[in-house]
Amino acid sequence: MKIKLLKKMENELVLNQEDNVHRFLIRVRELKPNCRGLITFPNLFRFVCGSLWVTKQGCWKLMFEARDKGLIEIVPFHGIKVK
């Protein structure tokens, strides 16, 4: 019984992570990129952290998950590009 409950909870966590990445991308697409097509980190953190109620560390985690899925490109020290 406990094992079934734990597996169900793990599946819900995975679904919630995918949902969070989707919400992250929706918010990022609302931001206007600069002339080089980048969304700078300060603008990204200010908008995403404020609208999704996540910490800066949580925002980084979402960025890396989106990057691993091939949805964004992280440009070191500058920002991100949405693909």
C-alpha angles and dihedrals in degrees: 000000000000092000092053090049092049092049090050090051091049091052091050091051091053090050091049091051091053090047090051092052088051091051089047091054092048090055094044092052089057090063120089114236121226125246092284092053093254131132104214121230097242092053091044094051094044094052103034098040091047096047100040096037093233129137123248089257090053089050090054089050091052091047092054092047090051090047092051089053090051095244098119139019119225113217107201116244092359116059142263138303119214113223 
